[in-house]
Amino acid sequence: MSVVRGVVAALATTTVTVLPVFLTGGLAVQIGAELGFDPAGLGLIVALFFGVSALASLPGGWLVERYGPVATSRIGVLGAAATMLCVAAFARSYVSFVAILLCAAWCNVIGQLAANLTLAHAIPPGRLGMSFGIKQCAIPLATLLAGASVPAIALTAGWRWAYVAGAALALAALTVGPRADVGRTRGVVTPGERATAALAVLGLAAGLAAASASALGIFLVASAVDDGVDPGTAGLVLTLGSVIGLAVRLLHGWLADRRSGGHIAVVAGSLLLGGFGVALLAVPGTVPLLAGTVLGYGLGWAWPGLLQFAVVRLNPSAPAAASAIVQTGVYAGGFGGPVGFGLLAAHTGFTTAWLAAAAVMIGAAGLMVLGRRMLVAHRLAREPVPAAA
């Protein structure tokens, strides 16, 4: 499999398998009006989605390792397409909508893991940073598609047709999926070789950051509409944030391949500035909305690819096990963040919810710094010169 084919396959697979939940966030105003749920109900949907994803991660990992990225990526993509078609055809109540959407959670897990394995098989080390950056563009790309679907489809043909369009896009992604499984020799992990405590701190930081940042894609449109912004305009703002997130994730990856270290420190700095951007969303007005979206997406939600790249580089003997610890935190944040934000928004308003999300993201930046120091200390204790962090 060529480098280009591997990267395109990973990006397409990840985008379409996570698309169902981000379509739900972008179309929340229209869906909620028909099926009767508020921001707390939306938060519960997204929390359950990532909760099921967390539970499915271990068995999903076994399936991907057992059957390879080709078969499992196809399973994930076909499952996502089927789920979106079922939402369009059969979701006639809040309960039925949730039940159908949760079936897409396992597709998300399979798609993510199959994409990671595709990159591990196809990409040489010198291009791995950029490859992770491109692959992680799937999240803002899915958000972009969700935001664009509001004025383009939901406000004209209806929100159900947006899910039909999503299913068609998923089926189209099969044409660029991985075509060949290429194996790699795995190293043997010796006891004490992995800095488990440091990785756990990074996982906690990633969880808090994900909890805060997930609110951007899920609640930004609903919050803007609540402040009096036209739904079509709010969808376009979400689209703007997604484009900026795409660009910064690519920039992170490009720069990572040209740095000798400091990747986790860059993640921490991004989260710090992103937290201030999220706080701006608590301020009424178009200018704070645009500025908060730019900073929140451009910095506060552009770090996952860089963090995964750093963890893999710092743990060459067990990259999958190390990244799994961090990814567990991300899924946990995806589970707890939306429901907490939704409850705060429903009971105290979006202003309080955005301020709380900003505080959590800034706290995550501090934990990233702590985790990096623990990683460097661990490498110093094992090697004369510490590995780059």
C-alpha positions in Angstrom: 0.0 0.0 0.0 1.4 3.4 -1.0 1.9 6.3 1.5 -0.8 8.4 -0.2 -3.3 5.5 -0.4 -2.7 4.8 3.3 -3.3 8.3 4.4 -6.4 8.9 2.3 -7.8 5.6 3.4 -7.3 6.4 7.1 -8.8 9.9 6.7 -11.9 8.7 4.8 -12.5 5.8 7.2 -12.2 7.9 10.3 -14.4 10.7 8.9 -17.4 8.7 7.8 -17.4 6.4 10.9 -17.5 9.4 13.3 -19.9 11.4 11.1 -23.2 10.1 12.6 -22.6 11.7 16.0 -21.3 15.0 14.6 -24.3 15.2 12.2 -26.4 14.9 15.3 -24.7 17.9 16.9 -24.9 20.1 13.8 -28.6 19.2 13.2 -29.6 19.3 16.9 -31.9 22.3 16.6 -34.0 20.7 13.8 -33.9 17.2 15.3 -34.8 18.5 18.8 -37.7 20.5 17.5 -39.2 17.3 15.9 -38.3 14.7 18.5 -38.6 16.9 21.6 -35.2 17.1 23.4 -33.2 19.9 24.9 -29.4 20.5 25.3 -29.3 18.0 28.2 -30.9 15.4 25.9 -28.3 16.1 23.2 -25.6 15.8 25.8 -26.9 12.5 26.9 -26.9 11.2 23.3 -23.3 12.1 22.7 -22.2 10.9 26.2 -23.8 7.5 25.6 -22.2 7.4 22.1 -18.7 7.8 23.5 -19.4 5.6 26.5 -20.3 2.7 24.2 -17.2 3.5 22.2 -15.1 3.2 25.3 -16.7 -0.2 26.1 -16.2 -1.4 22.6 -12.5 -0.4 22.4 -10.9 -3.5 23.8 -13.0 -6.0 21.7 -12.7 -3.7 18.7 -8.9 -3.7 19.1 -8.9 -7.5 19.1 -11.0 -7.6 15.9 -8.8 -5.1 14.1 -5.6 -7.0 15.0 -7.2 -10.3 14.2 -8.7 -9.5 10.8 -6.6 -6.5 9.7 -7.4 -2.9 8.5 -8.9 -3.8 5.2 -11.8 -6.0 6.4 -12.5 -4.0 9.6 -12.4 -0.6 7.9 -15.1 -1.9 5.4 -17.2 -3.2 8.3 -17.0 0.1 10.1 -17.9 2.2 7.0 -20.8 -0.1 6.0 -22.1 -0.1 9.6 -22.0 3.7 9.7 -23.8 4.0 6.4 -26.5 1.5 7.6 -26.9 3.4 10.8 -27.4 6.8 9.1 -30.0 5.3 6.8 -31.9 3.8 9.7 -31.9 7.2 11.5 -33.4 8.8 8.5 -36.1 6.1 8.0 -37.0 4.9 11.5 -36.1 7.5 14.2 -39.6 8.7 15.1 -39.0 9.4 18.9 -36.1 10.4 21.1 -35.7 6.8 22.4 -35.6 5.3 18.9 -33.2 7.9 17.8 -30.8 7.2 20.6 -31.1 3.4 20.2 -30.2 3.6 16.5 -27.4 6.1 16.9 -25.7 4.0 19.6 -25.3 1.3 17.0 -22.9 3.6 15.2 -20.6 3.8 18.3 -18.9 0.4 17.5 -18.4 1.7 13.9 -16.6 4.7 15.3 -14.2 2.4 17.3 -13.6 0.0 14.4 -13.0 2.9 12.1 -10.5 4.7 14.4 -8.5 1.5 15.1 -8.5 0.3 11.5 -7.3 3.8 10.4 -4.5 3.7 13.0 -3.4 0.3 11.9 -3.4 1.4 8.3 -1.0 4.2 9.1 1.2 2.0 11.2 1.5 -0.4 8.2 1.9 2.1 5.4 3.7 5.2 6.7 7.5 5.5 7.2 8.7 7.2 10.5 9.8 10.4 8.8 6.2 11.1 7.6 4.3 9.8 10.6 3.7 13.2 12.2 2.0 14.6 9.1 0.1 11.4 8.6 -1.4 11.6 12.1 -2.2 15.3 11.5 -4.1 14.4 8.3 -5.9 11.5 9.9 -7.0 13.6 12.9 -8.5 16.1 10.4 -11.4 13.6 10.3 -13.0 15.2 13.4 -13.1 18.8 12.0 -13.9 17.5 8.6 -17.0 15.6 10.0 -17.9 18.8 11.9 -17.5 20.8 8.7 -19.9 18.4 6.9 -22.3 18.6 9.7 -22.3 22.4 9.8 -22.6 22.7 6.0 -25.6 20.3 6.1 -27.7 22.8 8.1 -28.2 25.4 5.4 -27.6 23.1 2.4 -30.0 20.3 3.4 -31.7 20.5 6.8 -33.2 23.9 6.2 -34.4 23.0 2.7 -35.1 19.3 2.3 -35.2 18.4 6.1 -32.7 16.9 8.6 -33.5 13.3 7.6 -32.1 13.9 4.2 -28.8 15.0 5.7 -28.4 11.5 7.2 -29.2 10.0 3.8 -26.4 12.2 2.3 -24.1 11.1 5.0 -24.8 7.4 4.2 -24.1 8.0 0.5 -20.8 9.7 1.5 -19.9 6.7 3.6 -20.5 4.3 0.7 -18.4 6.5 -1.5 -15.5 6.2 1.0 -15.3 2.5 0.3 -13.7 3.3 -3.0 -10.7 4.9 -1.3 -10.4 2.4 1.6 -7.2 0.3 2.3 -6.7 -2.5 -0.3 -3.8 -4.6 1.2 -2.8 -5.6 4.7 0.9 -5.3 5.3 2.3 -6.7 8.5 5.0 -5.4 10.7 7.2 -7.0 13.3 6.2 -6.1 16.9 8.8 -5.5 19.6 8.7 -7.3 23.0 7.8 -5.0 25.9 9.9 -5.5 29.0 8.7 -4.6 32.5 9.2 -1.0 33.4 9.8 0.0 29.8 6.6 1.9 29.5 6.1 5.1 31.7 2.6 4.0 32.8 2.1 6.7 35.5 3.2 9.5 33.1 0.9 8.1 30.4 -2.0 7.9 32.9 -1.5 11.6 33.7 -1.5 12.4 29.9 -4.6 10.3 29.5 -6.3 12.2 32.3 -5.3 15.5 30.6 -6.5 14.2 27.3 -9.8 13.2 28.9 -10.4 16.7 30.4 -9.4 18.4 27.1 -11.7 16.1 25.1 -14.5 16.7 27.6 -14.2 20.5 27.0 -13.5 20.5 23.3 -16.3 18.0 22.4 -18.8 20.7 23.4 -17.6 22.8 20.5 -18.8 20.5 17.8 -21.9 19.4 19.7 -23.3 22.6 21.3 -21.8 25.5 19.3 -24.8 25.8 16.9 -27.4 25.4 19.7 -25.6 28.0 21.8 -25.4 30.5 19.0 -29.1 30.1 18.1 -29.9 30.6 21.8 -28.1 33.9 21.6 -30.2 35.0 18.7 -28.0 34.0 15.8 -29.8 32.7 12.7 -29.5 28.8 12.4 -28.0 29.0 8.9 -25.4 31.5 10.1 -24.6 29.4 13.2 -24.0 26.4 10.9 -21.6 28.5 8.8 -19.7 29.5 11.9 -19.4 25.9 12.8 -18.1 25.3 9.3 -15.5 28.1 9.7 -14.3 26.5 12.9 -13.9 23.1 11.2 -11.9 24.6 8.4 -9.5 26.3 10.9 -9.3 23.0 12.9 -8.3 21.2 9.7 -5.6 23.7 8.8 -4.0 23.7 12.3 -4.0 19.9 12.6 -2.2 19.7 9.3 0.2 22.4 10.5 0.8 20.5 13.8 1.7 17.4 11.8 4.0 19.2 9.3 5.9 20.9 12.1 6.1 17.8 14.2 8.1 16.0 11.5 10.6 19.0 11.5 11.1 19.2 15.3 13.3 17.0 17.4 11.0 17.3 20.4 8.7 19.5 22.5 5.5 18.0 21.0 3.6 17.6 24.3 4.6 21.1 25.3 3.0 22.4 22.1 -0.1 20.5 23.0 -0.2 22.1 26.4 0.2 25.6 24.9 -2.5 25.0 22.4 -4.9 23.9 25.2 -4.1 27.0 27.2 -4.9 29.4 24.4 -7.8 27.3 23.3 -9.3 27.5 26.8 -9.3 31.3 26.5 -11.1 30.9 23.2 -13.8 28.7 24.7 -14.3 31.4 27.4 -15.0 33.9 24.7 -18.0 31.9 23.7 -19.7 32.9 27.0 -19.7 36.5 25.8 -22.7 37.6 23.7 -22.1 39.0 20.2 -20.8 38.0 16.8 -17.2 39.0 17.3 -16.7 36.9 20.5 -18.5 34.0 18.7 -16.1 34.2 15.8 -13.0 34.7 17.9 -13.9 32.0 20.3 -14.6 29.6 17.4 -11.3 30.4 15.8 -9.3 29.9 19.0 -11.3 27.0 20.3 -11.1 24.9 17.1 -7.8 26.2 15.9 -6.0 25.4 19.2 -8.3 23.8 21.7 -9.4 20.9 19.4 -6.4 20.5 17.1 -4.1 18.6 19.4 -5.1 14.8 19.3 -3.0 13.9 16.3 0.1 15.6 17.7 -0.4 13.9 21.1 -0.8 10.5 19.5 2.3 11.1 17.5 4.3 12.2 20.6 3.2 9.2 22.6 4.0 6.7 19.8 7.5 8.3 19.4 8.2 8.2 23.1 7.1 4.6 23.4 8.6 2.8 20.4 8.6 -0.6 22.1 4.9 -0.5 22.8 3.2 2.2 20.8 -0.3 0.6 20.7 -0.4 -0.1 24.5 0.8 3.5 25.2 -1.6 5.2 22.9 -4.4 3.0 24.2 -3.9 4.5 27.7 -4.3 8.0 26.3 -7.2 7.1 24.0 -9.1 5.7 27.0 -8.9 9.2 28.5 -10.2 10.7 25.3 -13.2 8.4 25.2 -13.9 9.0 28.9 -13.9 12.8 28.2 -16.2 12.3 25.2 -18.5 10.4 27.5 -18.6 12.8 30.5 -18.1 16.2 28.8 -21.2 16.4 26.7 -23.6 15.3 29.4 -22.0 17.6 32.0 -22.0 20.6 29.5 -25.6 19.8 28.5 -26.8 19.7 32.1 -25.1 22.9 32.9 -26.5 24.6 29.8 -30.0 23.3 30.6 -30.0 24.5 34.2 -27.7 27.5 34.3 -27.4 28.6 30.7 -24.8 28.4 28.0 -22.7 31.2 29.5 -21.9 29.2 32.7 -21.4 26.0 30.6 -18.8 27.7 28.3 -16.9 29.2 31.3 -16.8 25.8 33.0 -15.5 24.2 29.8 -12.8 26.8 29.5 -11.6 26.2 33.0 -11.5 22.4 32.3 -9.4 22.9 29.2 -6.9 25.2 31.0 -6.6 22.6 33.7 -5.9 20.0 31.1 -3.0 22.1 29.8 -1.4 22.0 33.3 -1.7 18.3 33.4 -0.1 18.0 30.0 2.9 19.8 31.4 3.0 17.5 34.4 2.8 14.4 32.3 5.6 15.6 30.0 7.9 16.2 33.0 7.1 12.7 34.3 7.9 11.2 30.8 11.2 13.1 30.6 12.1 12.0 34.2 11.3 8.4 33.2 13.5 8.5 30.1 16.4 10.2 32.0 16.3 7.4 34.5 16.6 4.8 31.7 18.9 6.6 29.2 21.8 9.1 29.2 19.8 11.5 27.0 16.0 11.9 27.3 13.8 11.2 24.4 12.0 14.2 22.9 8.7 15.1 24.5 
